Amino acid sequence: MTFEAIIIGGSYAGLSSALTLGRARRRVLLIDQGIRRNRFASHSHGFLTQDGTPPDEIAAQAKAQISRYPNVTWLDARAETASGSIDNFTVEAGGAEHRGRRLILATGIIDVLPEIDGIADRWGKSIFHCPYCHGYELEGGRIGVVATSPLAMHQALMLPDWGPTTLLLNDAFEPDLQQMAALRGRGTAVETGAISHVSGTADVHFTDGRLSRFEGLFVAPTLRLAGDLAERLGCAIDETPMGHCIRTDAMKATTVAGTFACGDAARAAGNVTFAVADGTLAALGAHRSLMGFD
């Protein structure tokens, strides 16, 4: 059987695409290996009607709802390869080849964290990247921003709305006079010196022996695409200040005809709300393409 759309990735963007196309009565195959970006977080925040719900529960509820559509097939597997062209794509997954007229890449990204002992262990628990997702739960306590590049300025200027904030330069960059003035204007403190490790909840140890305690830390990770399927297909990849991103137009079409991309892999920043909206847009774009409207 040739599917009208093959969706690679079953996190929030892929789930949203499958629901939209399933409701359009199109034959859909969703291939998912079960690795979501926010799997490290115990709760998801800021998503209407689901604020504070564990991410696993949101995904499981969505999968259960999608499974009621008989024209949507779910395959628990890793997509090994993807090739072909519009109306004739082939995806290898689960030991078989699957053919589809359109592809939707919802493959996600990998957060590349700074190599500081203790950060990876606390990622999603007391160390975060999105203040809108996790800042409120810090209850106005002390917040540290671990600099990995000048992009840390963005977080350092935002986070005082959630609590007293300190920018930890970590020898990553040196703010200029204008940046220092902006930090002072927001009440953000600045602490110099390289970080040795993090312990406790969010206790920052410096290489010179100093210790600073925080309720939570924020870090801007480098974004790396999860897998190389987009590149193999020939999709253009953009280099953003945060990392790599699949290039798409307003309807989430990539530079390869018949291929769409959505979610964190196709935007410079994201959360669950953005991913769901992106997945819907990609499905609408694919549906329009199937109808010959592109």
C-alpha positions as a Markdown table, in Angstrom:
| # | Residue | x | y | z |
|---|---|---|---|---|
| 1 | Met | 0.0 | 0.0 | 0.0 |
| 2 | Thr | 1.1 | 3.5 | -0.8 |
| 3 | Phe | 0.3 | 6.0 | 2.0 |
| 4 | Glu | -0.8 | 9.5 | 1.1 |
| 5 | Ala | 1.5 | 10.8 | 3.8 |
| 6 | Ile | 4.3 | 9.3 | 5.9 |
| 7 | Ile | 5.0 | 11.2 | 9.2 |
| 8 | Ile | 8.4 | 10.6 | 10.7 |
| 9 | Gly | 8.4 | 11.4 | 14.4 |
| 10 | Gly | 5.5 | 10.9 | 16.9 |
| 11 | Ser | 6.1 | 13.6 | 19.4 |
| 12 | Tyr | 3.7 | 16.6 | 19.6 |
| 13 | Ala | 4.3 | 18.0 | 16.1 |
| 14 | Gly | 4.0 | 14.6 | 14.5 |
| 15 | Leu | 0.9 | 13.7 | 16.6 |
| 16 | Ser | -0.8 | 16.9 | 15.5 |
| 17 | Ser | 0.0 | 16.2 | 11.8 |
| 18 | Ala | -1.4 | 12.7 | 12.1 |
| 19 | Leu | -4.6 | 13.9 | 13.7 |
| 20 | Thr | -5.2 | 16.6 | 11.1 |
| 21 | Leu | -4.6 | 14.3 | 8.1 |
| 22 | Gly | -6.5 | 11.5 | 9.8 |
| 23 | Arg | -9.5 | 13.7 | 10.1 |
| 24 | Ala | -9.0 | 14.6 | 6.4 |
| 25 | Arg | -9.5 | 10.9 | 5.7 |
| 26 | Arg | -6.1 | 10.5 | 4.2 |
| 27 | Arg | -4.1 | 7.3 | 4.6 |
| 28 | Val | -1.3 | 8.1 | 7.0 |
| 29 | Leu | 1.7 | 6.2 | 8.4 |
| 30 | Leu | 3.3 | 7.6 | 11.5 |
| 31 | Ile | 6.7 | 6.2 | 12.4 |
| 32 | Asp | 7.9 | 6.9 | 15.9 |
| 33 | Gln | 10.9 | 5.7 | 17.9 |
| 34 | Gly | 9.5 | 7.1 | 21.2 |
| 35 | Ile | 12.2 | 9.7 | 22.0 |
| 36 | Arg | 10.7 | 13.1 | 22.9 |
| 37 | Arg | 12.8 | 16.2 | 23.5 |
| 38 | Asn | 11.0 | 17.0 | 26.8 |
| 39 | Arg | 11.3 | 13.5 | 28.2 |
| 40 | Phe | 13.5 | 14.8 | 31.0 |
| 41 | Ala | 10.8 | 17.1 | 32.4 |
| 42 | Ser | 8.3 | 15.8 | 34.9 |
| 43 | His | 5.6 | 18.3 | 34.0 |
| 44 | Ser | 4.7 | 20.3 | 30.9 |
| 45 | His | 3.5 | 23.9 | 31.4 |
| 46 | Gly | 1.9 | 26.6 | 29.4 |
| 47 | Phe | -0.2 | 24.4 | 27.1 |
| 48 | Leu | -3.9 | 25.2 | 27.3 |
| 49 | Thr | -5.9 | 22.6 | 29.3 |
| 50 | Gln | -2.8 | 20.6 | 30.0 |
| 51 | Asp | -0.8 | 23.0 | 32.3 |
| 52 | Gly | 1.2 | 20.9 | 34.8 |
| 53 | Thr | 0.4 | 17.5 | 33.1 |
| 54 | Pro | 3.3 | 15.1 | 32.7 |
| 55 | Pro | 4.6 | 15.0 | 29.1 |
| 56 | Asp | 4.1 | 11.2 | 28.9 |
| 57 | Glu | 0.3 | 11.6 | 29.7 |
| 58 | Ile | -0.1 | 14.3 | 27.0 |
| 59 | Ala | 1.5 | 12.1 | 24.4 |
| 60 | Ala | -0.3 | 8.9 | 25.5 |
| 61 | Gln | -3.7 | 10.7 | 25.4 |
| 62 | Ala | -3.0 | 12.1 | 21.9 |
| 63 | Lys | -1.9 | 8.6 | 20.6 |
| 64 | Ala | -5.0 | 7.0 | 22.0 |
| 65 | Gln | -7.2 | 9.6 | 20.3 |
| 66 | Ile | -5.4 | 9.2 | 17.0 |
| 67 | Ser | -5.6 | 5.4 | 17.1 |
| 68 | Arg | -9.4 | 5.8 | 16.8 |
| 69 | Tyr | -8.9 | 6.9 | 13.1 |
| 70 | Pro | -8.7 | 3.7 | 11.0 |
| 71 | Asn | -6.9 | 5.4 | 8.2 |
| 72 | Val | -3.9 | 6.3 | 10.5 |
| 73 | Thr | -1.3 | 3.5 | 11.0 |
| 74 | Trp | 1.2 | 3.7 | 13.9 |
| 75 | Leu | 4.6 | 2.1 | 13.6 |
| 76 | Asp | 6.9 | 1.9 | 16.6 |
| 77 | Ala | 10.3 | 2.0 | 14.8 |
| 78 | Arg | 13.2 | 4.2 | 13.8 |
| 79 | Ala | 13.1 | 5.5 | 10.3 |
| 80 | Glu | 16.5 | 4.4 | 9.0 |
| 81 | Thr | 16.4 | 6.0 | 5.5 |
| 82 | Ala | 14.2 | 8.2 | 3.4 |
| 83 | Ser | 14.5 | 8.7 | -0.3 |
| 84 | Gly | 12.6 | 9.4 | -3.5 |
| 85 | Ser | 10.6 | 12.3 | -4.8 |
| 86 | Ile | 7.1 | 13.8 | -4.7 |
| 87 | Asp | 4.4 | 11.0 | -5.1 |
| 88 | Asn | 7.1 | 8.3 | -4.7 |
| 89 | Phe | 8.9 | 8.5 | -1.4 |
| 90 | Thr | 10.3 | 5.4 | 0.3 |
| 91 | Val | 11.1 | 5.2 | 4.0 |
| 92 | Glu | 12.9 | 2.2 | 5.6 |
| 93 | Ala | 11.6 | 1.4 | 9.1 |
| 94 | Gly | 10.9 | -1.6 | 11.2 |
| 95 | Gly | 12.7 | -3.9 | 8.7 |
| 96 | Ala | 10.4 | -2.9 | 5.8 |
| 97 | Glu | 10.1 | -0.3 | 3.1 |
| 98 | His | 7.1 | 2.0 | 3.2 |
| 99 | Arg | 5.9 | 4.1 | 0.3 |
| 100 | Gly | 4.2 | 7.5 | 0.5 |
| 101 | Arg | 3.2 | 10.4 | -1.7 |
| 102 | Arg | 4.2 | 13.1 | 0.8 |
| 103 | Leu | 6.6 | 13.2 | 3.7 |
| 104 | Ile | 6.3 | 15.1 | 7.0 |
| 105 | Leu | 9.5 | 15.3 | 9.0 |
| 106 | Ala | 8.8 | 15.8 | 12.7 |
| 107 | Thr | 12.1 | 14.4 | 13.8 |
| 108 | Gly | 13.0 | 16.8 | 16.5 |
| 109 | Ile | 16.3 | 18.1 | 17.8 |
| 110 | Ile | 19.0 | 17.2 | 20.3 |
| 111 | Asp | 19.9 | 19.7 | 23.0 |
| 112 | Val | 23.7 | 19.9 | 23.2 |
| 113 | Leu | 24.5 | 21.0 | 26.7 |
| 114 | Pro | 27.7 | 22.6 | 28.0 |
| 115 | Glu | 30.2 | 20.1 | 29.3 |
| 116 | Ile | 29.9 | 21.1 | 32.9 |
| 117 | Asp | 29.6 | 18.2 | 35.4 |
| 118 | Gly | 26.1 | 18.1 | 36.9 |
| 119 | Ile | 24.2 | 19.9 | 34.2 |
| 120 | Ala | 23.0 | 16.9 | 32.2 |
| 121 | Asp | 21.8 | 15.1 | 35.4 |
| 122 | Arg | 19.6 | 18.0 | 36.3 |
| 123 | Trp | 18.4 | 18.9 | 32.8 |
| 124 | Gly | 14.6 | 19.3 | 32.9 |
| 125 | Lys | 14.5 | 19.0 | 36.7 |
| 126 | Ser | 16.3 | 22.1 | 38.0 |
| 127 | Ile | 18.2 | 23.3 | 34.9 |
| 128 | Phe | 16.1 | 24.5 | 32.0 |
| 129 | His | 16.1 | 26.4 | 28.7 |
| 130 | Cys | 12.6 | 28.0 | 28.6 |
| 131 | Pro | 11.5 | 30.4 | 31.3 |
| 132 | Tyr | 7.9 | 30.4 | 30.1 |
| 133 | Cys | 7.8 | 26.6 | 30.6 |
| 134 | His | 9.6 | 26.4 | 34.0 |
| 135 | Gly | 10.2 | 29.8 | 35.5 |
| 136 | Tyr | 7.0 | 30.1 | 37.4 |
| 137 | Glu | 7.6 | 27.0 | 39.4 |
| 138 | Leu | 10.8 | 28.5 | 40.9 |
| 139 | Glu | 8.5 | 30.5 | 43.2 |
| 140 | Gly | 10.5 | 33.8 | 42.8 |
| 141 | Gly | 13.7 | 32.2 | 44.1 |
| 142 | Arg | 17.3 | 33.0 | 42.9 |
| 143 | Ile | 17.9 | 32.1 | 39.3 |
| 144 | Gly | 21.3 | 31.6 | 37.5 |
| 145 | Val | 21.9 | 31.9 | 33.8 |
| 146 | Val | 24.9 | 29.8 | 32.7 |
| 147 | Ala | 26.5 | 31.5 | 29.7 |
| 148 | Thr | 27.6 | 29.4 | 26.7 |
| 149 | Ser | 27.7 | 32.3 | 24.3 |
| 150 | Pro | 26.5 | 35.9 | 23.9 |
| 151 | Leu | 23.0 | 34.5 | 23.5 |
| 152 | Ala | 22.9 | 34.2 | 27.3 |
| 153 | Met | 22.1 | 37.9 | 27.3 |
| 154 | His | 18.6 | 37.1 | 26.1 |
| 155 | Gln | 17.9 | 34.9 | 29.1 |
| 156 | Ala | 19.6 | 37.2 | 31.5 |
| 157 | Leu | 17.4 | 40.1 | 30.5 |
| 158 | Met | 14.2 | 38.0 | 30.5 |
| 159 | Leu | 14.5 | 36.1 | 33.7 |
| 160 | Pro | 14.2 | 38.9 | 36.3 |
| 161 | Asp | 10.5 | 38.7 | 35.7 |
| 162 | Trp | 10.6 | 35.3 | 37.4 |
| 163 | Gly | 13.1 | 36.0 | 40.2 |
| 164 | Pro | 16.4 | 37.6 | 41.2 |
| 165 | Thr | 18.7 | 36.7 | 38.4 |
| 166 | Thr | 22.5 | 36.3 | 38.1 |
| 167 | Leu | 24.3 | 35.9 | 34.8 |
| 168 | Leu | 27.2 | 33.4 | 35.3 |
| 169 | Leu | 29.7 | 34.3 | 32.5 |
| 170 | Asn | 31.6 | 31.1 | 32.8 |
| 171 | Asp | 34.4 | 32.6 | 30.7 |
| 172 | Ala | 32.0 | 32.2 | 27.7 |
| 173 | Phe | 31.9 | 35.9 | 26.8 |
| 174 | Glu | 32.4 | 39.4 | 28.1 |
| 175 | Pro | 29.5 | 41.8 | 28.1 |
| 176 | Asp | 30.4 | 45.2 | 26.6 |
| 177 | Leu | 29.4 | 48.5 | 28.2 |
| 178 | Gln | 26.1 | 48.7 | 26.5 |
| 179 | Gln | 25.2 | 45.1 | 27.5 |
| 180 | Met | 26.3 | 45.8 | 31.1 |
| 181 | Ala | 24.0 | 48.8 | 31.2 |
| 182 | Ala | 21.1 | 46.7 | 30.0 |
| 183 | Leu | 21.8 | 44.1 | 32.6 |
| 184 | Arg | 21.9 | 46.7 | 35.4 |
| 185 | Gly | 18.6 | 48.2 | 34.1 |
| 186 | Arg | 17.0 | 44.8 | 34.6 |
| 187 | Gly | 18.6 | 44.3 | 38.0 |
| 188 | Thr | 20.6 | 41.3 | 36.7 |
| 189 | Ala | 23.8 | 40.6 | 38.7 |
| 190 | Val | 26.9 | 39.4 | 36.9 |
| 191 | Glu | 29.3 | 36.8 | 38.3 |
| 192 | Thr | 32.7 | 36.1 | 36.6 |
| 193 | Gly | 34.8 | 33.0 | 36.6 |
| 194 | Ala | 34.7 | 29.5 | 35.2 |
| 195 | Ile | 32.2 | 26.9 | 36.6 |
| 196 | Ser | 33.6 | 23.7 | 37.9 |
| 197 | His | 30.4 | 21.7 | 38.5 |
| 198 | Val | 26.8 | 21.8 | 39.7 |
| 199 | Ser | 25.6 | 20.0 | 42.8 |
| 200 | Gly | 22.5 | 19.8 | 45.0 |
| 201 | Thr | 19.4 | 21.4 | 43.4 |
| 202 | Ala | 21.3 | 24.1 | 41.5 |
| 203 | Asp | 24.5 | 24.9 | 43.5 |
| 204 | Val | 27.2 | 26.3 | 41.2 |
| 205 | His | 30.8 | 25.6 | 42.1 |
| 206 | Phe | 33.5 | 27.8 | 40.5 |
| 207 | Thr | 37.0 | 26.6 | 39.8 |
| 208 | Asp | 38.4 | 29.1 | 42.3 |
| 209 | Gly | 36.4 | 27.6 | 45.1 |
| 210 | Arg | 33.4 | 30.0 | 45.2 |
| 211 | Leu | 29.9 | 28.6 | 45.6 |
| 212 | Ser | 26.6 | 30.2 | 44.6 |
| 213 | Arg | 23.2 | 28.6 | 45.4 |
| 214 | Phe | 20.1 | 29.0 | 43.2 |
| 215 | Glu | 16.6 | 27.6 | 43.0 |
| 216 | Gly | 17.2 | 26.9 | 39.3 |
| 217 | Leu | 19.5 | 27.5 | 36.4 |
| 218 | Phe | 18.9 | 28.3 | 32.7 |
| 219 | Val | 21.1 | 27.4 | 29.8 |
| 220 | Ala | 20.8 | 28.0 | 26.1 |
| 221 | Pro | 21.8 | 24.7 | 24.5 |
| 222 | Thr | 23.0 | 24.3 | 21.0 |
| 223 | Leu | 20.4 | 22.6 | 18.8 |
| 224 | Arg | 21.4 | 19.7 | 16.6 |
| 225 | Leu | 19.0 | 17.9 | 14.3 |
| 226 | Ala | 18.0 | 14.4 | 15.5 |
| 227 | Gly | 19.2 | 12.4 | 12.5 |
| 228 | Asp | 20.2 | 13.2 | 9.0 |
| 229 | Leu | 17.1 | 12.3 | 7.0 |
| 230 | Ala | 16.4 | 15.9 | 5.9 |
| 231 | Glu | 19.9 | 16.3 | 4.6 |
| 232 | Arg | 19.8 | 13.0 | 2.8 |
| 233 | Leu | 16.6 | 14.1 | 1.1 |
| 234 | Gly | 18.3 | 17.3 | 0.0 |
| 235 | Cys | 16.4 | 19.7 | 2.2 |
| 236 | Ala | 18.1 | 23.0 | 2.8 |
| 237 | Ile | 19.3 | 23.4 | 6.4 |
| 238 | Asp | 19.7 | 26.8 | 8.0 |
| 239 | Glu | 22.3 | 27.8 | 10.5 |
| 240 | Thr | 20.7 | 29.9 | 13.3 |
| 241 | Pro | 22.2 | 31.4 | 16.4 |
| 242 | Met | 20.8 | 28.4 | 18.3 |
| 243 | Gly | 22.0 | 25.7 | 15.9 |
| 244 | His | 20.6 | 23.9 | 12.8 |
| 245 | Cys | 17.0 | 24.1 | 11.5 |
| 246 | Ile | 15.3 | 22.7 | 8.5 |
| 247 | Arg | 14.3 | 25.5 | 6.2 |
| 248 | Thr | 10.5 | 25.8 | 5.5 |
| 249 | Asp | 8.0 | 28.2 | 4.1 |
| 250 | Ala | 4.9 | 29.5 | 5.8 |
| 251 | Met | 3.1 | 26.2 | 5.2 |
| 252 | Lys | 6.0 | 24.2 | 6.5 |
| 253 | Ala | 7.1 | 23.0 | 3.0 |
| 254 | Thr | 10.8 | 22.3 | 2.8 |
| 255 | Thr | 13.0 | 23.0 | -0.3 |
| 256 | Val | 12.3 | 19.5 | -1.6 |
| 257 | Ala | 8.9 | 19.1 | -3.3 |
| 258 | Gly | 6.4 | 17.0 | -1.4 |
| 259 | Thr | 8.4 | 17.1 | 1.8 |
| 260 | Phe | 7.3 | 19.1 | 4.9 |
| 261 | Ala | 8.9 | 19.7 | 8.3 |
| 262 | Cys | 7.5 | 20.8 | 11.6 |
| 263 | Gly | 8.2 | 21.1 | 15.3 |
| 264 | Asp | 11.6 | 21.8 | 16.9 |
| 265 | Ala | 13.5 | 20.6 | 13.8 |
| 266 | Ala | 11.9 | 23.3 | 11.7 |
| 267 | Arg | 12.0 | 26.4 | 14.0 |
| 268 | Ala | 14.7 | 28.1 | 16.0 |
| 269 | Ala | 12.8 | 27.9 | 19.3 |
| 270 | Gly | 9.9 | 25.9 | 20.5 |
| 271 | Asn | 7.6 | 24.4 | 23.1 |
| 272 | Val | 4.6 | 22.1 | 23.1 |
| 273 | Thr | 2.2 | 24.8 | 21.9 |
| 274 | Phe | 4.4 | 25.8 | 19.0 |
| 275 | Ala | 5.0 | 22.1 | 18.1 |
| 276 | Val | 1.3 | 21.3 | 17.9 |
| 277 | Ala | 0.6 | 24.4 | 15.8 |
| 278 | Asp | 3.5 | 23.6 | 13.5 |
| 279 | Gly | 2.3 | 20.0 | 13.1 |
| 280 | Thr | -1.1 | 21.2 | 12.1 |
| 281 | Leu | 0.4 | 23.7 | 9.5 |
| 282 | Ala | 2.5 | 20.9 | 8.0 |
| 283 | Ala | -0.5 | 18.7 | 7.7 |
| 284 | Leu | -2.5 | 21.4 | 6.0 |
| 285 | Gly | 0.4 | 22.1 | 3.6 |
| 286 | Ala | 0.7 | 18.4 | 2.8 |
| 287 | His | -3.1 | 18.1 | 2.3 |
| 288 | Arg | -3.1 | 21.1 | 0.0 |
| 289 | Ser | -0.3 | 19.6 | -2.0 |
| 290 | Leu | -2.2 | 16.3 | -2.3 |
| 291 | Met | -5.1 | 18.2 | -3.7 |
| 292 | Gly | -2.9 | 20.0 | -6.2 |
| 293 | Phe | -3.3 | 23.4 | -4.6 |
| 294 | Asp | 0.5 | 24.1 | -4.2 |
